[in-house]
Amino acid sequence: MTELQRSLFELQDLKYRDFQSKLLPKTEKEKIIGVRTPILRKFAKEFAQTKEAQNFLQELPYQYYEENNLHLMLVTQICDYKKCLKEVTQFLPYIDNWATCDLPLPKCFEKHKAELIVEVKNWIASNDTYTIRYGIGVLLRLYLDEDFKDEYPKLVSAVISDEYYVNMMIAWYFATALAKQWEAVIGYLKDRKLPEWVHRKTIQKAMESNRITEEQKAELRGLR
């Protein structure tokens, strides 16, 4: 066991590990230490100031779920866009669960959307489940407001996958897009351009949203 792993086990919460294990059915329970996210995030901020942090980023692959999360938490603190992007791209193939994939994005991404979109398109075109999910997640978080373009939902709708975690992210994207860009995306449901499961899940998620008006929800009910 490494010194870092010992430090993480000192933060272990066994009840939380059991809870987290149920949310990550594809991750072996033995690979989950059980460190609560706020505690791990605090640890990441402190660890980032050490000499060991840079070495840790080069030690892929890792043994534990928390080590993967720690890696991405460290990367998101990198302010230099090119360096940060390089680290994210290098790490994406190692992501093996939705929770790691959905961690907060690097803040520097927000200031480089014009360059980043090229990378996003490459990620979505990948054959890797979590690389695709990450790419769609970036579109959801950064490109549904003033940077929105009609080509983006088209890009997402073109993804055809049998992977649950890809299809769930597609549904999440369109449900969020309905709340922010209703007129631009409602046609995807009216014309049934999405796979049936994704279509139904999108409506379900949208119906649960407080950002969707009652009038819009009534229209969505008729599209089930």
C-alpha positions in Angstrom: 0.0 0.0 0.0 1.3 3.4 -0.9 1.6 6.3 1.5 -1.2 8.1 -0.4 -3.5 5.1 -0.1 -2.8 4.9 3.6 -3.8 8.6 3.8 -7.1 7.9 2.0 -7.9 4.9 4.2 -7.5 7.2 7.2 -10.5 9.1 5.8 -12.5 6.0 5.2 -16.2 5.8 6.1 -17.4 2.2 5.8 -21.1 3.1 5.8 -20.5 5.5 3.0 -18.5 2.9 1.1 -21.4 0.5 1.3 -23.8 3.3 0.1 -21.4 4.3 -2.7 -21.0 0.7 -3.8 -24.8 0.4 -4.5 -24.6 3.4 -6.8 -21.6 2.0 -8.7 -22.8 -1.6 -9.6 -20.0 -2.0 -12.2 -17.2 -1.2 -9.7 -16.0 -3.9 -7.4 -16.7 -3.0 -3.7 -13.0 -3.8 -2.9 -12.0 -0.9 -5.1 -14.0 1.6 -3.2 -12.3 3.0 0.0 -15.3 5.1 1.1 -14.2 8.7 1.3 -17.0 11.2 1.2 -16.7 13.7 -1.7 -16.4 16.9 0.3 -13.6 15.3 2.4 -11.8 14.0 -0.7 -12.1 17.5 -2.4 -10.5 19.1 0.7 -7.8 16.5 0.6 -7.2 17.2 -3.1 -6.7 20.9 -2.5 -4.1 20.2 0.2 -2.4 17.4 -1.7 -2.1 19.6 -4.8 0.4 21.7 -3.0 2.8 18.8 -2.5 5.6 17.5 -4.7 4.0 14.1 -4.7 0.9 15.3 -6.5 2.7 15.7 -9.9 4.2 12.2 -9.6 0.7 10.8 -8.7 -0.7 12.1 -12.0 1.7 9.9 -13.9 1.0 6.7 -12.0 -2.0 5.6 -14.0 -3.8 3.2 -13.8 -4.9 3.3 -10.1 -6.2 0.7 -7.8 -9.0 2.5 -6.1 -12.1 4.5 -7.1 -11.0 7.4 -4.9 -7.6 7.6 -6.6 -9.3 8.2 -9.9 -11.5 10.9 -8.4 -8.5 12.5 -6.7 -6.7 12.5 -10.1 -9.5 14.4 -11.8 -9.9 16.8 -8.8 -6.2 17.6 -9.1 -6.5 18.2 -12.9 -9.5 20.5 -12.5 -7.2 22.8 -10.4 -4.8 23.3 -13.3 -5.2 26.9 -14.6 -3.2 26.5 -17.8 -5.7 25.4 -20.4 -3.3 23.4 -22.7 -1.8 21.6 -19.8 -5.2 20.9 -18.3 -6.6 19.6 -21.6 -3.7 17.3 -22.1 -4.2 15.8 -18.6 -7.9 15.4 -19.1 -7.4 13.7 -22.5 -4.8 11.4 -21.1 -7.1 10.4 -18.2 -10.4 9.9 -20.0 -9.6 6.3 -21.1 -9.1 5.3 -17.5 -12.5 6.4 -16.3 -14.6 3.4 -15.5 -17.7 4.8 -13.8 -20.3 7.5 -14.1 -19.5 9.3 -10.8 -15.9 10.0 -11.7 -17.0 11.0 -15.2 -19.5 13.5 -13.9 -17.1 15.3 -11.5 -17.0 19.1 -11.9 -15.2 20.4 -15.0 -11.9 22.3 -14.9 -12.7 26.1 -14.5 -10.2 27.0 -17.3 -12.6 25.2 -19.8 -15.0 28.1 -19.4 -12.6 30.6 -20.8 -11.6 28.5 -23.8 -14.9 27.3 -25.3 -14.0 28.0 -28.9 -11.0 25.8 -28.8 -12.6 23.2 -26.4 -15.5 22.4 -28.7 -13.1 20.8 -31.2 -12.0 18.4 -28.4 -15.6 17.8 -27.3 -16.6 16.7 -30.8 -13.7 14.2 -30.8 -14.7 12.8 -27.4 -18.3 12.3 -28.5 -17.0 10.5 -31.6 -15.0 8.1 -29.4 -15.9 4.4 -29.0 -15.3 4.6 -25.3 -18.4 4.8 -23.0 -17.1 7.3 -20.5 -15.2 9.4 -23.0 -18.5 9.9 -24.9 -20.4 10.6 -21.7 -17.8 13.1 -20.6 -18.0 14.9 -24.0 -21.8 15.1 -23.8 -21.5 16.3 -20.3 -19.3 19.2 -21.4 -21.9 20.2 -24.0 -24.5 20.1 -21.3 -22.6 22.2 -18.8 -20.9 24.8 -21.1 -22.8 25.0 -24.4 -26.5 25.3 -23.5 -26.6 29.0 -22.8 -25.1 31.9 -24.8 -22.7 29.5 -26.6 -25.5 27.2 -27.8 -25.7 26.2 -31.5 -28.2 24.0 -33.3 -25.5 21.7 -34.3 -24.8 20.6 -30.7 -28.1 18.7 -30.1 -27.7 17.3 -33.6 -24.3 16.0 -32.6 -25.7 14.4 -29.4 -28.7 12.8 -31.2 -26.3 11.2 -33.7 -24.8 9.1 -31.0 -26.0 5.5 -31.2 -25.1 3.3 -28.3 -26.2 0.3 -26.4 -24.5 1.6 -23.2 -26.8 2.6 -20.4 -24.5 5.3 -19.2 -24.2 6.9 -22.6 -27.9 6.8 -23.2 -28.7 8.2 -19.8 -26.4 11.2 -20.5 -28.1 11.8 -23.8 -31.4 11.9 -22.1 -30.0 14.2 -19.4 -28.6 16.5 -22.1 -32.0 16.8 -23.9 -34.0 17.2 -20.7 -31.7 20.1 -19.7 -31.8 21.5 -23.3 -35.6 21.5 -23.1 -35.3 23.8 -20.1 -32.8 26.1 -21.7 -33.4 25.9 -25.5 -37.0 24.6 -25.8 -37.7 25.8 -29.3 -34.5 24.5 -30.6 -34.8 20.9 -29.3 -38.5 20.1 -28.9 -38.6 19.0 -32.5 -36.3 16.0 -31.6 -39.2 14.7 -29.5 -42.0 15.7 -31.8 -40.3 14.0 -34.7 -39.0 11.1 -32.6 -35.5 11.5 -33.6 -34.1 9.8 -30.5 -34.1 6.1 -29.7 -37.3 5.1 -27.9 -35.7 4.5 -24.5 -33.8 7.9 -24.7 -37.0 9.6 -25.9 -39.0 8.3 -22.9 -36.2 9.0 -20.4 -35.8 12.5 -21.7 -39.5 13.3 -21.1 -39.3 11.7 -17.7 -36.3 13.8 -16.7 -37.9 17.0 -18.1 -41.1 16.3 -16.3 -39.2 16.2 -13.0 -37.6 19.6 -13.7 -38.9 22.8 -12.0 -37.5 24.7 -15.0 -40.1 23.2 -17.4 -43.4 25.1 -17.3 -46.7 23.4 -16.8 -47.7 24.2 -20.3 -44.5 22.6 -21.6 -45.1 19.6 -19.4 -48.6 19.2 -20.9 -47.1 19.1 -24.3 -44.5 16.6 -23.3 -47.2 14.3 -21.9 -48.7 14.1 -25.3 -45.3 13.0 -26.8 -44.8 10.0 -24.6 
